[in-house]
Amino acid sequence: MYALLASPRRSQPSTPGPSATCLTRAAAPGSVPPPGNWTTYHADPVRSGDLPGIPVGTVHTAWSSPTLVDADVYAEPLLCGNSVFVATENNSVYAVNASTGVVGWRTNLGTPVDGSTLPCGDINPTGITGTPVIDPATRTLYAVAFLPPDRHILFGLDLDTGNITSQANADPPGANPTVEQQRGALALANGFVYIPYGGLAGDCGAYHGWVAGVRTGASAPTVSYQVPTGREGGIWAPSGITVAPDGDLYVATGNGASTGSFDYGESVLELSPSLQLLSYFAPSDWAQLNRGDTDVGSLAPTLLPNGELFQIGKAGVGYLLSGTALGGIGGELYNASVCSGAYGGTAHVGPTVLVPCRNGLVKLTVLPSSFSVAWRTASFDAGPPIVTGSVVWSLDLNSGQLLGFNLTTGQQLDAFPVGHADPFATPSASPVAVVVAAGAHLYSFALT
């Protein structure tokens, strides 16, 4: 076991920490928290990205903080009560007043890893990359920091003060932390914090896809799952892990090293709460996808209200899967080409799925055992979308604009410049605002 940090650095808040009540999350795994909480990637364990019942009229900039944080933000901002929580690649976590943009507290969890010391990769420095998760019941934020000499540590922070309440080794037994990247969003369910791992950009070293489960209060992972590839098979999608209402987990993998024997690369995997493999799906052309690094797992699986799953990846082919048994190799219910390639994470509202593609945003209507395109926007490099009431929000990752579209028609309604946006950046929302982290900047757009 790696030694735990003795004294992470923390700056005292200049003003009292946030005191607004954070709504209690629904108890059942996979259920949607009450509106006002955005305590995990895309709002809830099924990663819907949907905040319903929000009447959106005129939208305007409420506040912006161009120099707020100390490094780039790859993680989605989280909201709880009247606070926005932001994690940076400098291993810092900030609590920001959602109404004013004033920092309540900042906690630094230690020196990040110098990216130039790693065998490959494209994030420098590399600190907190995967989106943290908040447990409102215990008022704890969990984040994984990458620290020299190349180890991942899961920290628990008090929401009100930023004080460190727990820390645990987060590296799965047998994993090589130097070539494992913790990019996917954390998930909280079944009494565990689940942590997905993939490789660094460039696919260097003998990495594997992993999921580690650290029981809250434990000092190291107590359960883990390794994708049984000879190498690769990363679980790297920023949307991370999808948790079903019964507590089972769904993840999607990138390319494995094999082009002969099936190795669970290019797959959708269903895992039990104790991380045992329950069922899987892979396209019939998995070997070709492996050869081309054409990851099926560039997004997490989308779990629909009827229990079916939707998956799409770098090839832009969508697959509809049965949730009761994923179907094995070539066992999808339906497949069709959707776009030129999808990345990051979807949003979904009832039987519709919003897909972020390299050539625009696409809305699909899902029927039993099939789906069809309802609309598609003009071409832009679409970041993972979210929905507030009748408006879909997505970052144009090329132009650095936050775009708003009518959910029903796909008509563009708004465009707000935010500057540089890191790969696969995605906004979050409260009943009164959309919040965006772009590079080291933070913006809040009021919904009126």
C-alpha positions, 0 to 999 in steps of 0.5 A: 500500500502506498503511504498516505500524505501527511500534510496536504496544503490548504489555504484558509478561506478569507470568508466563511465557507458555503453554508447553504443547505445541499439537498439530500441525494435520493437513497436508491442507487441510480435514482435522480437527486432533487433539482438543485443538486448536480453532485456527480457527472451529468447530474445523476448516476445514470448520467442523464445530464437533464435538469427538468422543469426549468423555464428558460427565457433570456439567458445572460452572463451572471459572472465570470472569473477569468483568473479564478482557478490555478490550472486547467479544469478537465472535470465537470463543475459540481453544484450543491446548495449555493456552491460550485465545486471545481477541481483542477490539474494543480490538485486543487479543489475550490468552493465558489459561491454560485450567486457571486463567483466569490471563492469560499475555500480552496484546498490543495491536495499536493503537488501534481505530477509533471507530465514531462516525467510520464512516458506519454500523455497530453495533460501537464501538469496532471492532477485531478482529471476525473470529475469528483463526486459529492455525497450530500448525506455526509457532506463529503466531496470525493476526488482522486489526485495524481501525486508524485511519485506517480500514485492516485489518492482518493481524498474526502473533503468536507463541503463546508470547510474544505478540510480533508476528512479521509484519504485512501490509496486509489490504485487497483492492486497490480496496476502501474500508476505511471501509465494509468490515467484517472480520467473517467468520472467517479461514481458513488453507489453501494457504499463504494466510490468507484474509480475508472482507469484507462491509459495516457494519450499515446497508449504507452506502457502495459496499461489496462482498463480498471475499475477500483471500488474503495469502500467509504472509510477504507484505506485502499480499494476493497474490490477491483476489476481488470479488463482481461486484455493483454494490454489496453482496453482502457475505461477512459471516457470522461462520463466514466461509469453508469450506475443502474437503479439496482446498483449494477455498473456499466462501463465501455472499453477502448481498443484492446491489443488483440486482433485474434482472440476476443479480449473485451476491448471495444466492449460494453461491460455490466459489472456487479456492485462487487465488480464481477463481470455479469454480461458484455457486448462487443460489435462483430467487427471488434478486431477491426476496431482494435486495429484502428484504435476506434474505441467503442468506449469513447463515451460511457453507456447510456441507460434509458428509462426502459432498461435498454442501453445505447452505446456509440464510439469513435466510429459514430455507429450507434448500438441499442442493447438489451439491459437484461443481457448485453448480447455478447459479440454482435448481439445488439438489438439494432445498429446504425450510423449516426455521425462521424464520431462521438466523444465524452458523454451523452445526455438523455431525456425520456426516450431521446438521446443527445449525442456529441459528435465531431460534426455536430450535435444529434438528437435520436429518438429511441423506440423499442429495438430501434432508433432514428435521427430527430434532428442534427445541428450544423457541424461543430465539435460538440462537447458533451451536452446537458439539458435545462428544461427545453434547452440543450447546452453544448460547448463548441470545443473549437470556437470556445462558445457555449451553444444553446439549442431548442430541445424539440427542433434543434434550432440554435438559440444562444451563443456565449464566448468562453475562450479555450475549452479543454477536450470533452468539457461539459457544463453543469446546471442549477435551476437558475444558472448554467456553469462552465469551466473553460481552461482555467476560467469559470463562467455562470450564465443566468437562466431567467 
